[in-house]
Amino acid sequence: MQVPAPFQYERASSVDDAIALLERHGPEARVIAGGHSLLPMMKLRLARPETLVDINGLTDLSYVRVEGDAIAIGAMTRHAELLDSAVLAEHYRIFADAERVIADPIVRNRGTIGGSLCQADPSEDLSAVCSALRVTAVVRSAAGTRQVPIREFHLGPYESVVGDGEILVEVRVPIRTGIGSAYEKVERRAGDWAVAAAGVFVQLDGGNVADVGIGMTAVGAQHFTCTEAEELLRGGPAGAEQFAAAAAVCARACSPQSDQRGPEDYKRHLVGVLTGRALTRAAVRARGGNA
């Protein structure tokens, strides 16, 4: 029978209280929100926190709203709320694309965007979405807040820049005009971790790509992205030939590992195909189509 190692439990009443509890219990304390990633790791004793700080009572961190030139998403916003958000549906359809293939309704009703990003799982979907969109993470501590570009947020597998006594409180997504976005994923069965997945946004200026963001997951992409492919597309024609060339760059640039989900060469080929599909769908959506 798999059971976690002994731990203390604290329930935070506010963000300041959560930070104080994290400081009091030191580096072996972990925040828990949905718990769908952390708890299985604890049962296997791959994670052995000495204290869990429960932040499920922090409902003030659950929101999706427009603030100036950005969409602000509270760290406690559940997957189901992202899927149902009219604001995100208007500006970034990539979120709904991704949320429909994340786990199942039970997980989506409890899991949070903050927990997903902070877990830093190398196969996690929202990390690829946020990397594609170049969001900014807002991290708070007793000393104040700091803003971290998402492509600097993940330091490696299961490691982020959120330090001791800090908590991710918000994600800020820049609002862009003339854009389309899309997410493509292949999984072994419904709700499973990705074999490979790719998400993009494409901003058009006439027939050219004014800006683009590419995110990939489960294939060992550095910072969940491929800047070389983005640079190839930016400023050039938004056509099938260019999208195929960028997808090929993504396939070469990633570093997938062979495992029970498939061999390295299959995953490399797959992420190239998915990136090409996502770019095509995003461009159609940017032109007002319903792909």
Protein Blocks (a to p, Z undefined) as FASTA:
>chain_A
ZZdddddddddfbfklmmmmmmmnommbccdfklmmmmmmmmnomaccfbdcdfklmmml
gccddehjaccddfklcfklmmmpmklmmmmmmlmmmmmmgcjfklmmmmcfklmmmnop
akbfklmmmmmnopadddddfkbccdddfklmpgbghiafbdghiacfbdcddddehiac
ddddddfbghiacfbdcddddddehjacfbdcdddehklpghhiafklmmmmnopacdfk
lmmmmmmmmmmmpccdddfkbcfklmmmmmmmmmmmmmmmmmmmmnopaZZ
